[in-house]
Amino acid sequence: MHGMNVGILGSGKVGGAIGKGLARRGHTVVFASRDPLGSKQELLSQVPAARVQTLQETVDASDLLVVAIPWNALPDVLSGLRGLEGKILLDATNRFGNFEKSAAEDLAALIPGAKVVKAFNTLGYEHMDGPQFIEKPSMLVAGDDLQAKRIVMQLSEELGFEAIDAGPLSSAAALELLARTWVGLTRTLGRNFAFRVLRK
C-alpha cells in the first residue's frame, strides 16, 4: 500500500506501538496532543519520522485515525473536533462491562458518517508491531464500510498479521469479548500469546 497519512488519537502503549509500526513501514504518522510543544518527546525519540500536532490538526492531516483512547475519555476528546465525517476510524479500544452495544458501535453513533473499523484490540500492545510467534497471529477486523475495512486489513498485514474479515461492525461485540478472554488468559499464560484462526 502507498504511504497513508495516519493520525494517532491516544499515544499510550497501544497508540504508540501502532504508530511506530506504521511509521517504520513508510506511512506518515502524526500523534495528536493537546500540548504539541511540550509532550511526547520520549515517543518521538523512538519514531523520528513522526510528528506531534494538535487534535484538530491531526484530524485535518489524516486519512485514517487510530482511536486508542480510554473509552471514558473518548467523548470529551472528540467533542468539538471537525471533519471526522468520512474519515476511517480504526477503533483499537476495549470497554469491559455490561453495555447494550460494543464500544465500536457507540463510537460510530458518536460520529455519524465516520467509517469505524474494529481491530487491534485482541492482543497486547507489545505484539502490534511485528509480532514474533511461530505462526502469524490473526487480526480480526470488523466494519460496515468495505473499502475502509480492506485498508485496515492491508495495514494489519503490513504489521505482520494474517488479517481476517470478521464481518460487519456489529461483530465488534464479539471481538471485545475475545479481548476480555485474552486479558483473562494472561493470568495463567502471561502476555506472550495471540489468537490464530486455523483452517483445515
C-alpha positions as CSV (number, residue, x, y, z in Angstrom):
1,M,0.0,0.0,0.0
2,H,1.2,3.5,-0.8
3,G,2.0,5.6,2.3
4,M,-1.0,6.9,4.1
5,N,-1.4,9.8,6.4
6,V,-2.2,8.3,9.8
7,G,-3.2,10.1,12.9
8,I,-3.0,8.6,16.3
9,L,-5.5,9.6,18.9
10,G,-4.0,8.3,22.1
11,S,-0.3,7.8,22.3
12,G,-0.1,5.5,25.2
13,K,1.2,1.9,24.7
14,V,-1.3,0.8,22.1
15,G,-1.3,4.0,20.0
16,G,2.5,4.3,20.4
17,A,3.0,0.7,19.2
18,I,0.7,1.1,16.1
19,G,2.1,4.5,15.3
20,K,5.7,3.3,15.5
21,G,5.0,0.2,13.4
22,L,3.2,2.2,10.6
23,A,5.9,4.9,10.6
24,R,8.6,2.3,10.1
25,R,6.7,1.0,7.1
26,G,6.6,4.3,5.3
27,H,3.4,5.8,6.4
28,T,3.2,9.4,7.6
29,V,2.3,9.3,11.3
30,V,1.0,12.2,13.4
31,F,0.4,11.9,17.2
32,A,-2.4,14.1,18.5
33,S,-1.8,16.1,21.6
34,R,-3.5,19.0,23.4
35,D,0.0,20.3,24.1
36,P,2.1,19.5,21.0
37,L,5.0,21.6,22.0
38,G,5.6,20.1,25.4
39,S,4.7,16.4,25.2
40,K,5.5,13.1,23.6
41,Q,9.2,13.8,23.4
42,E,10.1,10.3,24.5
43,L,7.8,8.8,21.9
44,L,9.1,11.0,19.2
45,S,12.7,9.9,20.0
46,Q,11.6,6.4,19.2
47,V,9.8,7.5,16.0
48,P,11.9,10.3,14.5
49,A,9.8,10.3,11.3
50,A,6.6,11.1,13.2
51,R,5.4,14.5,14.4
52,V,3.1,15.9,17.1
53,Q,0.2,18.2,16.3
54,T,-3.0,19.4,18.0
55,L,-6.1,17.2,17.9
56,Q,-7.7,19.3,15.1
57,E,-4.5,19.5,13.1
58,T,-4.2,15.7,13.3
59,V,-7.7,15.1,12.1
60,D,-7.2,17.6,9.2
61,A,-3.9,15.9,8.1
62,S,-5.0,12.3,8.3
63,D,-6.8,9.9,6.0
64,L,-7.1,7.3,8.8
65,L,-7.3,7.9,12.6
66,V,-6.3,5.2,15.1
67,V,-8.5,5.6,18.2
68,A,-6.6,4.3,21.2
69,I,-8.0,6.4,24.0
70,P,-9.7,5.0,27.1
71,W,-13.4,4.9,26.4
72,N,-14.3,7.1,29.4
73,A,-12.2,10.0,27.9
74,L,-13.2,9.5,24.3
75,P,-16.4,11.7,24.1
76,D,-14.6,14.6,25.7
77,V,-11.6,14.2,23.3
78,L,-13.8,14.0,20.2
79,S,-16.2,16.8,21.2
80,G,-15.6,19.9,19.1
81,L,-13.4,18.2,16.5
82,R,-14.4,19.0,12.9
83,G,-14.0,16.9,9.8
84,L,-14.4,13.4,11.4
85,E,-17.2,12.5,9.0
86,G,-15.9,10.3,6.2
87,K,-12.7,9.5,8.0
88,I,-11.6,5.9,8.6
89,L,-11.5,5.4,12.4
90,L,-9.6,2.3,13.4
91,D,-11.0,1.6,16.8
92,A,-8.5,-0.2,19.0
93,T,-10.3,0.4,22.3
94,N,-11.8,-2.1,24.7
95,R,-14.6,-1.3,27.2
96,F,-15.3,-4.1,29.7
97,G,-18.7,-4.2,31.4
98,N,-22.3,-4.7,30.6
99,F,-23.3,-2.5,27.6
100,E,-26.1,-2.8,25.1
101,K,-23.7,-2.4,22.2
102,S,-20.0,-2.6,21.5
103,A,-17.6,0.3,22.0
104,A,-17.1,0.4,18.3
105,E,-20.8,0.8,17.6
106,D,-21.1,3.5,20.2
107,L,-18.2,5.3,18.6
108,A,-19.9,5.1,15.2
109,A,-23.1,6.6,16.8
110,L,-21.0,9.4,18.3
111,I,-19.7,10.4,14.9
112,P,-22.3,9.7,12.2
113,G,-20.7,9.4,8.8
114,A,-17.3,8.1,10.1
115,K,-16.1,4.8,8.8
116,V,-15.4,2.9,12.0
117,V,-13.4,-0.3,11.8
118,K,-12.7,-2.5,14.8
119,A,-9.2,-4.1,15.0
120,F,-6.0,-4.3,17.1
121,N,-7.9,-5.0,20.4
122,T,-7.4,-8.7,20.9
123,L,-3.8,-8.9,21.9
124,G,-1.2,-7.0,23.9
125,Y,0.4,-3.8,22.6
126,E,3.9,-5.3,22.7
127,H,2.9,-7.6,19.7
128,M,1.3,-4.9,17.5
129,D,4.5,-4.0,15.6
130,G,5.9,-7.2,14.0
131,P,4.6,-10.0,16.2
132,Q,7.2,-12.7,16.9
133,F,5.4,-16.0,17.1
134,I,5.8,-19.5,15.5
135,E,3.0,-18.5,13.0
136,K,1.3,-15.3,12.1
137,P,-1.4,-14.3,14.6
138,S,-4.8,-13.5,13.2
139,M,-6.0,-9.9,13.2
140,L,-9.8,-9.9,13.3
141,V,-11.3,-6.9,11.6
142,A,-14.9,-5.8,11.7
143,G,-16.6,-2.9,9.9
144,D,-19.5,-1.9,7.7
145,D,-17.6,0.1,5.1
146,L,-15.9,-2.5,2.8
147,Q,-13.2,-0.2,1.5
148,A,-12.3,1.1,4.9
149,K,-12.1,-2.5,6.3
150,R,-9.9,-3.5,3.3
151,I,-7.5,-0.7,4.1
152,V,-7.3,-1.7,7.8
153,M,-6.7,-5.3,6.8
154,Q,-3.9,-4.3,4.5
155,L,-2.3,-2.3,7.3
156,S,-2.6,-5.3,9.6
157,E,-0.8,-7.5,7.0
158,E,2.0,-4.9,6.8
159,L,2.4,-5.1,10.5
160,G,2.8,-8.9,10.4
161,F,-0.6,-10.3,10.9
162,E,-3.0,-12.5,8.9
163,A,-6.0,-10.3,8.5
164,I,-9.4,-11.9,8.9
165,D,-12.6,-10.3,7.8
166,A,-14.8,-10.7,10.9
167,G,-17.9,-9.3,9.3
168,P,-19.9,-6.1,9.9
169,L,-19.4,-3.6,12.8
170,S,-22.0,-5.5,14.8
171,S,-19.4,-8.2,15.1
172,A,-17.2,-5.8,17.2
173,A,-19.0,-7.0,20.3
174,A,-17.6,-10.5,19.8
175,L,-14.1,-9.0,19.3
176,E,-14.4,-7.1,22.5
177,L,-15.4,-10.3,24.3
178,L,-12.4,-12.0,22.8
179,A,-10.3,-9.2,24.2
180,R,-11.7,-9.9,27.6
181,T,-10.8,-13.6,27.2
182,W,-7.2,-12.6,26.2
183,V,-6.9,-10.5,29.4
184,G,-8.2,-13.3,31.5
185,L,-5.7,-15.8,30.0
186,T,-2.8,-13.5,30.8
187,R,-3.2,-14.6,34.4
188,T,-2.0,-18.1,33.5
189,L,-0.2,-17.7,30.2
190,G,1.4,-14.3,30.6
191,R,1.3,-11.8,27.7
192,N,3.3,-13.6,25.1
193,F,0.5,-15.3,23.2
194,A,-2.0,-14.4,20.5
195,F,-5.1,-15.9,18.8
196,R,-4.9,-17.5,15.4
197,V,-7.6,-18.8,13.0
198,L,-6.7,-22.3,11.7
199,R,-8.0,-23.7,8.5
200,K,-8.4,-27.4,7.6
